[in-house]
Amino acid sequence: MKTLQFLTRRIERKWHHWRDGRTPGHPVELNPAGDAAGTEGSAARLDNRPRKLNVSGPVSTVVAVFCLTGALGQRFYNQPKLDVGSRAPQTLVAPRSDQVEDRKTTEERRRSARLGTSPVLMGDPVINQRVLSEVKRYLEQGNRLREEVGDFPYVDTGILSQEVQRYLRNASNWEWRAIQWTLSQRLEESQALAAEAPASPLDEMSSLVEAEPEVVEDRREQILQATRLGAVSGASQVLSNLLQTQTSPMNQSIEQLLAVSQRLGEEEFEGVVSGVEAARERYAQALEQLSQVSYSNGRPVYTNTLLNLSAEDWQKTRNTTLQIGRQMLSQGIAPGVPPTMLQDSVEMQLSLALPDAQIRHLMSALLMNALEPNLVTDPDRTRERAELAAQAQEAVYISVDAGEVIVEANEVITQRQFVLLDHFDLVRRDPVNWFGWIAFGGTVFVAVSLYGVVERRVHPKICNGDRLLILLLTLSAPVMVLLGSPTTSFPAIGLAVGSFYGSWMGVTVVALLSLILPIGLEIELGYLIAGAISGALGGAIAGRLRSREELALLGVGVGLAQGLTFLVLTVIGLLLQGSTGPLWSLLLETALIQGLWGVAWSIVVLGISPYLEHLFDLVTPIRLAELSNPNRPLLKRLAAEAPGTFQHTLFVATLAESAAKALGCNVELVRAGTLYHDIGKMHDPQGFVENQMGGPNKHDRINDPWKSAAIIKKHVTQGLVMARKSRLPKAIQAFIPEHQGTMLIAYFYYQAKHTNGREVNDADFRYDGPIPQSRETGIVMLADSCEAALRSLKDATPDDALSMVNKILRARWQDNQLVESGLTRAEMGKIAEIFVQVWQQFNHKRIAYPKAVLSNK
């Protein structure tokens, strides 16, 4: 186990040396000693500081072009000189008779068969249950309405027929009054005729013959009087009914009531009439409730036909309607079926079971309100049918006889001819198509050069390890194509490069790769474009994210973009090919798989990002945000063990962030670097005045400027040791020595100057450096230098504070601490103004509380 750990550490050490461009045999010294004091000593230390031996740009470009050309140029390996679309240099004939399978055409036909197969539909149980529940609800609603009108028939059918009972219950008020009036007149006539009994049968007959004109005249008089009654009531229907034949409902009702009055006693007859009037009253109330019924879709279902059904008819109608509803659902209702066609189907099935037209119309309206399409695609059976359809496509074979001409000289080679030529080894394949391979290499060189232009403008300080990572990510695209994967790794490339190096880099890599990939590799256009769009989207947004959670949400968006793009492209391709009846379920399933691939790539990037960040020493915005979390172990220790230093760090971070933002620097890097720049003070917190909290000064007891200076300088070396143990990125570690540079520890230096008996060497009181190598570390140096001075100001004006800050910045500039930072002299004034603005925000005045507020009274 110890041997394995030793080998692991040794490999990791060599990897870091190679990544940083250093020679393994020449370790970097952290504390080079200067040979002279003052300016000469500072210059000597600058000359002795470690320098990175980066591989030159042209060498990196050549390596990248060679690797990409070799990986992407698969089309130019074993490539036929004669291909589809090229012209035959001579007439080529078949050397022997044979039958050759055209695999490409066969696969295209099978693919078209898969997409052109109609989907298999099945009934959705949820929809079926919902429809049947709706039908039952309507039927139950009909039950409640019928309960209001009462039983039917409401009189014994031996007394009044169902037709007469139905008519009497439905008749209008004036019709019912006309019937009652006519009935009373007829009863009076019958009583008068009975009083005049004839002497003999012959006389009776003759009297009837003689009285016939008078009876007819009396009937006309009755009609005339009924007409007057209808006119008085404002209705003409009474006249219409009375003028009809003897078989009209009104006449039938009158005749049956007359017969009842003659057959029953007076009290029993009055009971029949009372029953009719009670039924009419309940019927009127039921009609009023029927008019107040509301329906979900606004289309009425029930009419007064519902109220006129007998109990037996209604029970039969209910059962029949529910049965037909189940039949319609079992037969299936396809989405998009026209309503008129659905209604015709409902009425046709109702006509077989319900002969009455009014009842059919009633139940047809009920079913049309409840029915809805219930057929959905069965994915398993649809896939099975598609595969059966594909397998049903027989393999395409091309037959040729010996000596038969395959292609004439100067003729354009077709797919059929190419299959035969390739089968007989007449296409003359070369191991490498050097001309095409070199031309493709030139294309790759142009693409790499364009990438280099973007890299120099966006990320000028990128190192060899970063270029290697981008190259490895790029090479994953041809690997996925060669493995036959139904997707590209563009989403992963865009997300990774965008989050590691910024949006411009991510979009550039994906765009250039998507342009050169189809030149050297055979890839379906849909996969290519879908992957390119999703990858470019991921790269454009990933550079702006600041948390893993945001990156995970972006992965969902990338997957959605890839799936939708693939679906749209596939549908457009089918429409352009004139394919009809596409298998939408299979298309949607394929698009969903593409979307899931996009999400899966984001999960892969999320999983490997921490390892890549550590392996290649990357400082991404997300990693910097995580390192800036005050709950990180190192920062929690700093806050607990050196609270004064921690507060000093927070104020320096505020100053440095404001200046970095104004100068367009990497704010996240400045924040994280500032938080860790003084962690080395935890080795001896009491050796620094901010942690003494007003207690005795440790250096007064030491009373040795050289030892005190060594303690102060040690916070840099100890900080680097702590940073390495905590695996902080090199960019963060750089803030620890560079924020002090080679500055003079002035307090103990001048204390030593006034000490007799020992020679004072300037190098003993200067930090070991190096001086700031970036604008970010330079800003932190200036903020760290100004923090204590700004905190010491109490009643100073902004002009006084600005003057003091300018003096400190001028001193750092004159001490050559900023010569390699990239900061300009003109930016010094801007930085000073920003520092004073931040100081004013922290040093704002407050209203003094009255003493009475602070008292206990």
C-alpha positions in Angstrom: 0.0 0.0 0.0 2.8 2.4 0.8 4.5 1.6 -2.5 1.2 2.4 -4.3 0.8 5.7 -2.5 4.4 6.6 -3.3 3.9 5.9 -7.0 0.7 7.8 -7.0 2.3 10.9 -5.5 5.3 10.6 -7.9 3.0 10.4 -10.9 0.9 13.3 -9.7 4.1 15.3 -9.1 5.4 14.6 -12.6 2.0 15.4 -14.1 1.9 18.8 -12.3 5.4 19.5 -13.6 4.5 18.7 -17.1 1.2 20.6 -16.9 2.9 23.7 -15.7 5.6 23.4 -18.3 8.5 22.9 -15.8 11.4 20.5 -16.0 11.1 17.7 -13.4 14.7 17.8 -12.7 14.7 21.5 -11.7 12.3 22.0 -8.8 11.1 25.5 -8.1 12.5 27.3 -5.1 9.9 29.1 -3.0 12.3 31.4 -1.2 15.2 32.4 -3.4 17.6 34.6 -1.5 18.6 38.0 -2.8 22.2 39.1 -3.2 21.8 42.8 -2.7 19.7 45.2 -0.8 17.5 47.9 -2.1 16.6 48.1 -5.7 19.4 45.9 -6.9 18.2 43.2 -4.5 14.7 43.5 -5.7 15.8 43.2 -9.3 17.9 40.2 -8.5 15.0 38.4 -6.9 12.9 39.2 -10.0 15.5 37.6 -12.2 15.7 34.5 -10.0 11.9 33.9 -9.7 10.7 30.7 -11.4 9.6 31.0 -15.0 7.3 28.6 -16.8 8.7 26.9 -19.9 5.5 26.8 -22.0 5.4 25.0 -25.3 5.3 27.5 -28.1 2.1 28.3 -29.9 3.1 26.9 -33.3 4.0 23.5 -31.7 0.6 23.3 -30.0 -1.1 24.2 -33.2 0.8 21.4 -35.1 -0.1 18.9 -32.5 -3.7 19.8 -32.5 -4.0 19.8 -36.3 -2.3 16.4 -36.5 -4.5 14.8 -33.8 -7.7 16.3 -35.1 -7.0 15.4 -38.7 -6.1 11.8 -37.8 -9.2 11.4 -35.7 -11.7 13.2 -37.8 -10.4 12.2 -41.3 -11.9 8.7 -41.2 -13.5 9.3 -44.6 -10.0 9.5 -46.2 -8.9 6.1 -45.0 -9.5 3.1 -47.3 -11.4 5.5 -49.5 -12.4 4.4 -53.0 -11.1 6.4 -56.0 -14.4 5.7 -57.7 -17.4 6.7 -55.6 -21.0 7.6 -56.1 -21.2 10.8 -58.1 -17.8 10.5 -59.7 -17.2 9.6 -63.4 -15.8 6.3 -64.5 -12.4 6.7 -66.2 -13.1 3.7 -68.4 -15.7 1.1 -69.2 -15.9 -1.5 -66.4 -17.4 -4.9 -66.8 -18.3 -7.7 -64.3 -15.6 -10.3 -64.1 -18.1 -13.0 -63.1 -21.8 -13.5 -62.5 -23.0 -12.8 -59.0 -25.8 -11.4 -56.9 -24.8 -8.6 -54.5 -26.8 -7.1 -51.7 -27.2 -3.3 -51.6 -27.0 -2.8 -47.9 -27.4 1.0 -48.0 -30.5 0.9 -50.1 -32.0 -1.9 -48.0 -31.4 0.0 -44.8 -32.9 3.2 -46.2 -36.1 1.3 -47.2 -36.4 -0.3 -43.8 -35.9 3.0 -42.1 -38.6 4.5 -44.3 -40.9 1.5 -43.5 -40.4 2.1 -39.8 -41.3 5.8 -40.1 -44.1 5.2 -42.5 -45.9 2.6 -40.4 -49.2 3.7 -38.9 -49.3 3.6 -35.1 -51.1 0.9 -33.2 -53.9 2.5 -31.1 -55.4 1.2 -27.8 -58.2 2.5 -25.6 -57.1 4.6 -22.7 -58.7 3.1 -19.5 -58.7 6.5 -17.8 -60.6 8.2 -20.7 -63.0 5.2 -20.8 -63.8 5.5 -17.1 -64.2 9.3 -17.5 -66.7 8.9 -20.4 -68.7 6.2 -18.7 -68.9 8.3 -15.5 -70.1 11.3 -17.6 -72.8 9.1 -19.2 -74.0 7.8 -15.9 -74.0 11.3 -14.5 -76.3 12.5 -17.3 -78.6 9.5 -16.8 -78.8 10.2 -13.0 -79.6 13.8 -13.8 -82.5 12.5 -16.0 -83.7 10.3 -13.1 -83.9 13.3 -10.8 -85.9 15.3 -13.4 -88.3 12.4 -13.9 -88.8 12.1 -10.1 -90.2 15.7 -10.1 -92.9 14.8 -12.7 -94.1 11.7 -10.9 -95.1 8.2 -12.2 -96.5 7.6 -15.7 -99.1 6.6 -16.4 -100.7 8.5 -13.6 -104.2 7.0 -14.2 -105.0 3.3 -14.8 -104.6 2.6 -18.6 -108.0 0.8 -18.4 -109.6 4.2 -17.8 -107.5 6.4 -20.0 -105.0 5.3 -22.6 -101.3 6.3 -22.4 -101.6 8.5 -25.4 -104.6 10.4 -23.9 -102.8 10.7 -20.6 -99.7 12.0 -22.2 -101.7 14.6 -24.2 -103.8 15.7 -21.2 -100.6 16.3 -19.2 -98.8 18.2 -22.0 -101.8 20.2 -23.1 -101.8 24.0 -22.6 -104.1 25.6 -20.1 -106.6 26.8 -22.7 -106.7 23.4 -24.3 -107.5 21.8 -21.0 -110.2 24.5 -20.3 -111.7 23.9 -23.8 -111.7 20.1 -23.2 -113.5 20.7 -19.8 -116.0 23.0 -21.4 -116.8 20.7 -24.3 -117.0 17.8 -21.9 -119.5 19.6 -19.7 -121.6 20.5 -22.8 -121.6 16.9 -24.0 -122.6 15.6 -20.6 -125.5 18.0 -20.5 -126.7 16.9 -23.9 -126.5 13.2 -23.0 -128.5 13.9 -19.8 -131.2 15.8 -21.9 -131.4 13.0 -24.4 -131.8 10.4 -21.7 -134.7 12.3 -20.2 -136.7 12.1 -23.5 -137.1 8.3 -23.8 -138.9 7.1 -27.1 -142.3 5.1 -26.9 -141.1 2.3 -29.2 -138.1 1.2 -31.1 -139.5 2.5 -34.4 -140.3 5.9 -32.8 -136.8 6.0 -31.3 -135.2 5.4 -34.6 -137.3 7.9 -36.4 -136.7 10.5 -33.6 -133.0 10.0 -33.9 -133.2 10.4 -37.7 -135.2 13.5 -37.2 -132.8 14.8 -34.5 -129.7 14.2 -36.5 -129.6 17.6 -38.1 -130.2 19.2 -34.8 -127.2 17.3 -33.2 -125.0 18.3 -36.1 -126.1 21.8 -35.6 -125.4 21.6 -31.9 -121.9 20.3 -32.7 -121.2 23.3 -34.9 -122.5 25.5 -32.1 -120.0 23.9 -29.7 -117.2 24.4 -32.1 -118.1 28.0 -32.5 -118.2 28.5 -28.8 -114.9 26.7 -28.3 -113.5 29.0 -31.0 -114.7 32.0 -29.0 -113.1 30.6 -25.9 -109.8 30.1 -27.7 -109.9 33.7 -28.9 -110.6 35.0 -25.4 -107.7 33.0 -24.1 -105.4 34.3 -26.8 -104.7 30.9 -28.4 -105.6 29.7 -31.9 -104.5 26.1 -31.2 -107.9 25.2 -29.6 -109.6 26.1 -32.9 -107.0 24.0 -34.8 -107.5 20.9 -32.7 -111.3 21.1 -32.7 -111.4 21.5 -36.4 -109.4 18.3 -36.9 -110.8 14.8 -37.5 -112.3 12.7 -34.8 -108.9 11.0 -34.3 -107.2 14.2 -33.1 -105.8 14.0 -29.5 -108.4 16.5 -28.2 -111.3 14.6 -29.7 -109.9 11.3 -28.4 -109.5 12.7 -25.0 -113.0 14.1 -24.9 -114.5 10.8 -26.1 -112.5 8.8 -23.5 -113.5 11.1 -20.7 -117.2 10.9 -21.8 -116.9 7.1 -21.7 -115.3 7.3 -18.3 -118.0 9.6 -16.9 -120.7 7.2 -18.1 -118.9 4.2 -16.8 -117.9 5.5 -13.4 -119.8 7.4 -10.8 -119.7 11.1 -10.4 -117.2 11.0 -7.5 -114.9 8.6 -9.2 -115.0 10.7 -12.4 -114.1 13.8 -10.4 -111.1 11.8 -8.9 -109.9 11.1 -12.5 -110.1 14.7 -13.4 -108.3 15.7 -10.2 -105.6 13.2 -11.0 -105.2 14.8 -14.4 -104.9 18.3 -13.0 -102.3 17.1 -10.3 -100.2 15.5 -13.1 -100.4 18.7 -15.1 -99.2 20.7 -12.2 -96.2 18.4 -11.5 -95.4 18.4 -15.2 -95.4 22.2 -15.3 -92.9 22.3 -12.4 -90.7 19.6 -14.0 -90.6 21.6 -17.2 -89.5 24.7 -15.3 -86.6 22.7 -13.6 -85.7 21.2 -17.0 -85.3 24.7 -18.4 -82.9 25.6 -15.6 -80.5 22.7 -16.0 -77.0 23.8 -17.0 -74.6 21.7 -19.1 -70.8 21.7 -19.0 -70.3 22.3 -22.7 -73.4 24.5 -23.1 -75.2 22.1 -25.4 -78.6 21.0 -23.9 -79.3 17.3 -23.6 -82.8 16.8 -22.2 -86.2 17.9 -23.6 -89.7 17.3 -22.5 -89.5 13.9 -24.3 -87.7 12.7 -21.1 -90.7 13.5 -19.0 -93.2 11.7 -21.3 -91.4 8.3 -21.1 -93.0 5.5 -19.1 -90.9 3.9 -16.4 -90.4 0.8 -18.6 -89.3 2.9 -21.6 -86.9 5.0 -19.5 -85.3 1.9 -17.9 -84.9 0.4 -21.4 -83.5 3.7 -22.7 -81.0 4.0 -19.8 -79.7 0.4 -20.3 -79.5 0.8 -24.1 -77.6 4.2 -23.8 -75.0 2.9 -21.4 -74.5 -0.2 -23.5 -74.0 1.8 -26.7 -71.6 4.1 -24.9 -69.5 1.1 -23.9 -69.7 -0.3 -27.4 -68.5 3.1 -28.9 -65.5 3.1 -26.5 -64.6 -0.5 -27.1 -64.7 0.2 -30.9 -62.5 3.2 -30.2 -62.8 6.9 -31.1 -59.7 8.2 -32.9 -58.4 11.7 -32.2 -59.5 14.1 -34.9 -62.6 12.3 -36.0 -65.2 14.8 -37.3 -68.1 15.4 -34.9 -70.6 14.8 -37.7 -69.1 11.4 -38.4 -69.2 10.5 -34.7 -72.8 11.6 -34.5 -73.8 9.5 -37.5 -72.1 6.5 -35.9 -74.0 7.1 -32.6 -77.4 7.5 -34.3 -76.8 4.4 -36.4 -76.3 2.3 -33.3 -79.2 3.9 -31.5 -81.6 3.3 -34.4 -81.1 -0.5 -34.0 -82.1 -0.5 -30.3 -84.5 2.5 -30.0 -87.2 2.7 -32.7 -88.7 6.0 -31.3 -87.1 8.9 -33.2 -87.6 11.4 -30.3 -85.9 9.1 -27.8 -83.0 8.5 -30.3 -82.5 12.2 -30.6 -82.5 12.6 -26.9 -79.9 9.9 -26.2 -77.8 10.9 -29.2 -77.4 14.4 -27.6 -76.5 12.7 -24.3 -73.8 10.5 -25.8 -72.4 13.3 -28.0 -71.9 15.4 -24.8 -70.1 12.6 -23.0 -68.0 10.9 -25.7 -64.5 11.9 -26.5 -61.5 10.3 -28.4 -60.1 7.5 -26.3 -57.5 5.9 -28.6 -53.9 6.5 -27.7 -50.7 5.1 -29.2 -49.5 1.7 -27.8 -45.7 2.2 -27.9 -44.8 -1.5 -27.5 -47.1 -2.7 -30.2 -46.3 0.3 -32.4 -42.6 -0.5 -32.2 -43.3 -4.2 -32.9 -45.4 -3.3 -36.0 -42.6 -0.9 -37.2 -40.0 -3.6 -36.8 -42.2 -6.1 -38.6 -42.7 -3.6 -41.4 -39.0 -3.1 -41.6 -38.3 -6.8 -41.6 -40.9 -7.3 -44.3 -38.8 -5.2 -46.6 -36.7 -7.7 -48.4 -33.0 -7.1 -48.9 -32.2 -5.4 -52.2 -30.0 -7.5 -54.4 -28.3 -6.5 -57.6 -27.7 -9.3 -60.2 -25.0 -9.1 -62.8 -23.8 -11.5 -65.4 -20.2 -12.2 -66.4 -19.0 -9.7 -68.9 -21.9 -7.4 -68.4 -21.0 -3.7 -68.5 -21.3 -2.2 -65.0 -20.5 1.4 -66.0 -19.6 3.1 -69.3 -16.5 5.3 -69.6 -17.1 8.9 -68.4 -20.5 7.9 -66.9 -21.5 9.2 -63.5 -21.5 6.3 -61.0 -24.8 5.5 -59.3 -25.4 3.8 -56.0 -26.3 0.5 -57.8 -23.1 0.6 -59.9 -20.9 1.5 -56.9 -22.2 -1.6 -55.0 -21.1 -3.8 -57.9 -17.8 -2.1 -58.4 -17.0 -2.3 -54.7 -18.0 -6.0 -54.6 -15.6 -6.8 -57.5 -12.8 -4.6 -56.0 -13.0 -2.2 -59.0 -13.2 1.0 -57.0 -9.5 0.9 -56.3 -9.4 1.7 -52.6 -6.2 3.3 -51.2 -5.0 2.9 -47.6 -5.0 6.7 -47.3 -6.3 9.3 -49.7 -3.3 11.5 -49.2 -4.6 14.4 -51.3 -7.9 14.4 -49.6 -6.3 13.9 -46.2 -3.9 16.8 -46.6 -6.7 19.0 -47.9 -8.7 18.1 -44.9 -5.7 18.8 -42.7 -5.6 22.3 -44.2 -9.2 22.8 -43.4 -8.5 21.7 -39.8 -5.6 24.1 -39.7 -7.8 27.0 -40.7 -10.3 25.9 -38.0 -7.6 25.7 -35.3 -6.2 29.1 -36.4 -9.6 30.6 -36.0 -9.8 29.1 -32.6 -6.4 30.5 -31.8 -7.6 34.0 -32.7 -10.5 33.7 -30.3 -8.3 32.2 -27.6 -5.8 35.1 -27.8 -8.6 37.6 -27.6 -10.7 35.9 -24.9 -8.2 33.8 -22.9 -4.7 35.1 -23.6 -3.1 33.4 -20.6 -4.2 29.9 -21.3 -1.6 27.2 -20.7 -0.7 23.9 -22.4 -2.7 21.8 -19.9 -5.8 23.8 -20.8 -5.2 23.3 -24.5 -4.7 19.6 -23.9 -8.0 19.4 -22.1 -9.9 21.2 -24.9 -8.2 18.8 -27.4 -9.3 15.8 -25.4 -12.9 17.0 -25.2 -12.9 17.7 -28.9 -11.7 14.2 -29.7 -14.6 12.7 -27.9 -16.9 13.8 -30.8 -15.3 11.5 -33.5 -15.0 8.7 -30.9 -18.8 8.8 -30.4 -19.4 8.7 -34.1 -17.0 5.8 -34.7 -18.7 3.8 -31.9 -22.0 4.2 -33.7 -23.7 6.2 -31.0 -27.0 7.8 -32.0 -25.8 11.2 -30.7 -22.8 13.5 -30.6 -20.8 14.7 -27.6 -21.3 18.4 -28.7 -23.5 19.1 -25.6 -20.8 17.9 -23.3 -18.1 19.8 -25.1 -20.1 23.0 -25.1 -21.0 22.7 -21.4 -17.4 21.8 -20.3 -15.5 24.3 -22.4 -18.0 27.0 -21.7 -18.0 26.5 -17.9 -14.2 26.1 -17.8 -13.1 28.9 -20.2 -16.0 31.1 -20.9 -18.9 31.4 -23.3 -16.9 32.5 -26.3 -14.6 29.6 -26.1 -17.4 27.1 -25.7 -19.4 28.4 -28.7 -16.3 28.6 -30.9 -15.2 25.1 -30.2 -18.6 23.6 -30.9 -19.2 25.7 -34.0 -15.8 24.9 -35.6 -16.1 21.2 -34.7 -19.6 20.9 -36.2 -18.3 22.4 -39.5 -15.3 20.1 -39.9 -16.8 16.9 -38.4 -19.1 16.0 -41.4 -16.2 16.6 -43.8 -14.2 13.7 -42.4 -16.9 11.5 -40.9 -20.2 10.1 -42.1 -22.9 11.4 -39.7 -26.6 11.9 -40.0 -27.5 15.5 -40.5 -30.2 15.4 -37.8 -27.8 14.2 -35.2 -25.2 16.7 -36.2 -27.4 19.8 -36.3 -29.3 18.9 -33.1 -26.0 18.3 -31.2 -24.5 21.5 -32.6 -27.4 23.7 -31.6 -27.7 22.2 -28.1 -23.9 22.3 -27.6 -23.7 25.9 -28.7 -26.5 26.8 -26.4 -24.8 25.1 -23.5 -21.5 26.7 -24.2 -23.1 30.2 -24.5 -24.8 30.0 -21.2 -22.4 27.8 -19.1 -19.8 30.6 -18.9 -22.2 32.8 -17.0 -23.2 30.3 -14.4 -22.0 30.4 -10.8 -23.3 27.1 -9.3 -23.6 23.5 -10.0 -27.4 23.8 -9.6 -27.6 26.3 -12.4 -25.5 24.0 -14.6 -27.9 21.1 -13.9 -30.8 23.3 -14.9 -29.0 24.3 -18.0 -28.6 20.6 -18.8 -32.3 20.2 -18.9 -32.5 23.1 -21.3 -29.8 21.6 -23.5 -31.6 18.3 -23.6 -34.9 20.0 -24.5 -33.2 22.0 -27.3 -31.6 18.8 -28.7 -34.8 16.8 -28.7 -36.9 19.6 -30.3 -34.3 20.3 -32.9 -34.0 16.7 -33.9 -37.8 16.3 -34.1 -38.2 19.4 -36.3 -35.4 18.3 -38.6 -36.8 14.8 -39.0 -40.3 16.1 -39.8 -38.9 18.5 -42.3 -36.9 15.7 -43.9 -40.0 13.5 -44.2 -42.0 16.3 -45.7 -39.3 17.0 -48.3 -39.2 13.3 -49.2 -42.9 13.3 -49.6 -43.4 10.6 -47.0 -47.0 10.2 -45.8 -48.3 8.7 -42.6 -45.2 9.1 -40.5 -44.9 7.1 -37.4 -45.4 10.0 -34.9 -45.0 7.8 -31.9 -41.6 6.5 -33.1 -40.6 10.1 -34.0 -41.5 11.4 -30.6 -39.8 8.5 -28.9 -36.6 9.1 -30.9 -36.7 12.9 -30.1 -37.2 12.1 -26.5 -34.2 9.8 -26.5 -32.2 12.6 -28.1 -33.4 15.0 -25.4 -32.4 12.5 -22.7 -29.0 12.2 -24.3 -28.6 16.0 -23.9 -29.5 15.7 -20.2 -27.2 12.7 -19.8 -24.3 14.7 -21.2 -24.9 17.5 -18.6 -24.9 14.8 -15.9 -21.5 13.5 -17.2 -20.1 17.1 -17.2 -21.3 17.7 -13.7 -19.8 14.4 -12.5 -16.3 14.8 -14.1 -16.0 18.6 -13.7 -14.5 18.4 -10.1 -11.9 15.8 -11.3 -11.0 17.8 -14.4 -10.7 21.0 -12.3 -8.3 19.4 -9.9 -6.4 17.4 -12.6 -5.9 20.4 -14.9 -5.8 23.0 -12.1 -8.8 24.9 -13.5 -10.3 28.0 -11.8 -13.8 28.1 -13.2 -16.4 30.6 -11.9 -18.3 27.8 -10.2 -15.2 26.5 -8.5 -14.2 30.0 -7.4 -17.7 30.5 -6.0 -17.4 27.3 -4.0 -14.0 28.2 -2.7 -15.3 31.6 -1.6 -17.9 29.9 0.7 -17.0 31.0 4.3 -17.9 27.5 5.4 -14.9 26.0 3.7 -12.7 24.3 6.3 -9.7 26.6 5.8 -11.8 29.8 6.0 -13.7 28.5 9.1 -10.3 27.9 10.7 -9.2 31.4 9.8 -12.3 32.9 11.3 -11.9 30.9 14.5 -8.1 31.0 15.1 -7.3 34.4 13.7 -10.6 36.5 13.8 -8.8 39.8 13.4 -7.1 38.5 10.2 -10.4 37.2 9.0 -12.0 40.7 9.4 -9.0 42.3 7.7 -9.5 39.8 4.8 -13.1 40.7 4.4 -12.4 44.4 4.1 -9.5 43.8 1.7 -11.8 41.6 -0.4 -14.4 44.4 -0.6 -11.8 46.9 -1.7 -10.2 44.5 -4.2 -13.5 43.3 -5.7 -14.7 46.9 -6.3 -11.5 47.8 -8.1 -11.4 44.6 -10.1 -15.0 45.1 -11.3 -14.2 48.7 -12.4 -11.0 47.6 -14.3 -12.7 44.6 -15.9 -10.7 41.9 -14.1 -11.8 38.5 -12.9 -13.9 39.4 -9.9 -14.5 35.8 -8.8 -10.8 35.1 -8.8 -10.0 38.3 -6.9 -12.6 37.4 -4.3 -11.4 33.9 -3.8 -7.7 34.8 -3.9 -8.2 37.6 -1.3 -10.0 35.3 1.1 -7.0 33.0 1.2 -4.1 35.4 0.8 -3.4 35.6 4.6 -4.2 32.0 5.7 -0.6 31.6 6.7 -1.1 33.9 9.6 -2.8 31.0 11.4 0.7 29.6 12.1 1.1 32.3 14.7 -2.0 34.5 15.1 -0.6 36.5 18.0 2.3 37.6 15.9 0.1 40.0 14.0 -1.4 43.0 15.6 -5.0 42.6 14.3 -5.3 39.4 16.3 -4.0 40.8 19.6 -7.3 42.4 20.5 -5.6 45.1 22.6 -3.4 42.6 24.5 0.3 42.7 24.9 2.3 42.7 21.7 4.3 39.5 21.2 7.1 41.3 19.4 7.8 43.6 22.4 8.7 40.4 24.4 10.9 39.1 21.5 12.7 42.5 21.2 14.5 41.2 18.1 13.6 42.8 14.7 15.2 40.0 12.8 13.1 37.3 14.6 10.0 39.4 14.3 10.6 39.9 10.6 11.0 36.2 10.1 7.7 35.6 11.9 6.0 38.1 9.6 7.6 36.6 6.5 6.7 33.1 7.5 3.0 33.7 7.0 3.7 33.5 3.2 5.6 30.2 3.2 3.2 28.6 5.7 0.2 29.9 3.7 1.6 28.1 0.6 2.0 24.9 2.6 -1.6 25.1 3.9 -2.9 25.9 0.4 -1.2 22.9 -1.1 -2.5 20.6 1.6 -6.0 21.9 0.9 -5.4 21.5 -2.9 -6.2 25.0 -3.7 -5.7 25.9 -7.4 -2.4 27.5 -8.4 -4.2 30.7 -9.4 -5.4 31.0 -5.8 -2.0 30.1 -4.3 -0.4 32.8 -6.4 -2.2 35.5 -4.3 -0.3 34.3 -1.1 3.2 35.3 -2.1 2.3 37.9 -4.8 0.2 40.1 -2.6 3.3 40.9 -0.6 5.7 40.8 -3.5 9.2 41.8 -2.4 8.0 44.6 -0.2 10.0 45.8 2.7 8.8 45.0 6.3 9.4 48.6 7.1 8.5 48.7 10.8 11.1 46.1 11.9 13.6 47.3 9.2 13.8 50.7 10.7 13.7 49.2 14.2 16.8 47.2 13.2 18.4 50.3 11.8 18.3 51.9 15.3 19.7 48.8 17.0 23.4 49.0 17.6 25.8 46.1 17.3 24.5 44.3 14.1 24.7 45.0 10.4 21.3 45.4 8.8 20.8 43.6 5.5 17.9 44.8 3.3 17.1 41.2 2.1 16.4 40.1 5.7 13.4 42.5 5.9 11.9 41.9 2.4 9.4 39.3 1.4 10.7 36.7 -1.0 8.3 37.4 -3.8 7.5 37.0 -6.6 6.0 40.4 -7.3 2.4 40.4 -8.7 2.2 38.6 -12.1 -1.4 39.6 -12.9 -3.7 42.5 -12.6 -5.7 40.6 -10.0 -2.8 39.9 -7.6 -1.6 43.5 -8.1 -5.0 44.9 -7.1 -5.0 42.7 -4.0 -1.5 44.0 -3.1 -2.7 47.6 -3.3 -5.9 46.8 -1.3 -3.9 45.0 1.4 -1.5 47.9 1.7 -4.3 50.5 2.0 -6.6 48.5 4.3 -4.8 49.3 7.6 -4.4 52.9 6.7 -8.0 53.4 5.8 -9.2 51.6 9.0 -7.0 54.0 11.1 -8.8 57.1 9.7 -11.5 58.4 12.0 -12.5 62.0 11.3 -10.6 62.4 8.0 -12.3 63.9 4.9 -12.5 62.0 1.6 -9.7 64.3 0.2 -7.4 63.4 3.1 -8.2 59.7 2.6 -7.5 60.0 -1.2 -4.2 61.7 -0.6 -3.1 59.0 1.8 -4.1 56.2 -0.6 -2.3 57.9 -3.5 0.9 58.0 -1.4 0.7 54.3 -0.6 0.0 53.4 -4.3 2.8 55.7 -5.4 5.2 54.0 -3.0 4.3 50.5 -4.4 4.8 51.8 -8.0 8.2 53.4 -7.2 9.3 50.2 -5.4 8.8 48.3 -8.8 6.2 46.0 -7.2 3.8 46.4 -10.1 6.0 46.3 -13.2 4.9 42.8 -14.2 1.2 43.0 -13.0 -0.2 44.6 -16.2 -1.5 47.6 -14.2 -0.8 51.0 -15.7 0.1 54.2 -14.1 -3.2 55.8 -15.2 -5.2 53.0 -13.4 -3.6 53.9 -10.1 -5.7 57.0 -9.7 -8.9 55.1 -10.6 -8.0 52.4 -8.0 -7.4 55.1 -5.4 -10.8 56.7 -6.0 -12.6 53.3 -5.7 -10.8 52.5 -2.4 -11.9 55.8 -1.0 -15.5 55.3 -2.1 -15.6 51.9 -0.4 -14.0 53.4 2.7 -16.8 56.0 2.8 -19.4 53.3 2.6 -17.9 51.5 5.6 -17.2 54.7 7.5 -20.6 56.3 7.1 -21.8 58.5 9.9 -24.6 57.5 12.3 -27.0 59.6 14.3 -25.9 59.9 17.9 -28.5 58.4 20.3 -29.7 60.7 23.2 -28.6 59.7 26.6 -32.2 59.1 27.7 -32.5 56.4 25.1 -29.5 54.6 26.5 -30.6 54.9 30.2 -32.7 52.3 32.0 -35.5 54.7 32.7 
